[in-house]
């Protein structure tokens, strides 16, 4: 757990921050001009610049990609102008290596770029801007020193429209998630405009205004009282008047049930956020999983919301999910506390239910390392796999995947689980439904059905495993071999797996088993898969009723054929006996 | 990466349907008719190009 070796690239600044006094003489003489990224390209900077006014340390840096060159020195004007001799063209990137016990991932997110889909004519109409550009235009430290003007004629716009959910909640763009911050950002912007320019008419086009959070509903009401119109409906079309640069917006007001047309001086696209493009690289470095929307997946959404699945790694901010400043600060505090608790523990107590690899039996295939959701199995091609027991959570996905039987799950061994299967099907197996239920959800769902006094057939017999991924193909086949008419594998719902993504292995395995049963002439429907949460007692009962109906359709001949088809072949039987003797 | 539709069969009610599958964003399978999770992904049969000698004359 923890114990990371981190290699950090410290980028070359080409300016000594201890010598630079930020006088700015170098920037005055620099001939290279580039769009200022901090001002969203609305103003320019030089190749030698301070990234933003509050940057720490407050010293210049040289953007070598924009500079005329340092090998050989092509210009050198900044060095000539610098009285402090702070410019160092020979500066190089430095690799710093550190041993750390915890890593906090706080890489943030990126803002949706509407140019790629030309959303609402963003690339064609100069007076269509994004909410980020709006921020810079109205900011006192912005390119216009807080004078709010529109790009086409530098005149103050009097009628401004805000369009919500640009790049968010849009399945067409494969961005179904809500970006969380845009609604309140727009409400804040309308209040700013009402404060700075009371004669401005603001219209907000929205799907839903999500103003949950302390004081947010009050802000929304104040915005409406300040005169902002909120139209429920997103514009279908924007047309520019080439003479004036004004924008004609057509929208269906779904509240009033009519088409409305507006002539606006400026339109602000309230753009959403998306995961950073290099998240996959960080994911690979730290063995992290991502949710369907591409943000990092936490270890557990309720119980461990700041922990990464890899122990010793924690999340803060947008990289885990879109959230506002307050939530990001809360999460950062929690992540720091969790990291502090880990670092100060000295010794760590772990559950005894971990996997163990027998090096003599390991065939060095590496399948176990591929399926481990915690990255707790170390393996290199041609080498025996080893388990990092401090990182192992005991789901058993590796044990169920291992083809050579080299992996033993402590306290939930294959022999123990198979013995349970044989025991429950020892007497009148044709009357039983064999149920493999995961400890955290499905088994608890069965409990819920029981304590709620729900009626369901008494034919089911439950074998509890820690995770549905612990159920190997051999266990299911053993149940059929013992005469089970129907077998159910059940676990947590996809997003709720208590072992991150282990239940994805269950799906793959059951898919393979269906194929295999069909090849053997066994009705694949006799194997069922269900996700049942701890609260779904009614679903557990309903599934049991359905399986009882299915059980009644399975004939004695079918069971006999299944047993015959799955009977171990003599060679395998001999090998198994030899293994047992050993 | 184009998102392709894949055929599925519900192992509870037998309903067959197609659904777009994004390999990178795998979702929980659920039969649209009976809501069972016993949904089997069927192998897509790829039509092969007949050899010239197999074509009818």
Interface residues (C-beta under 8 A of the other chain):
Chain A: X292 X293 X294 X493 X494 X495 X504 X507 X511 X514 X524 X525 X527 X528 X529 X530 X531 X546
Chain B: X11 X12 X25 X26 X27 X28 X29 X36 X37 X38 X39 X40 X41
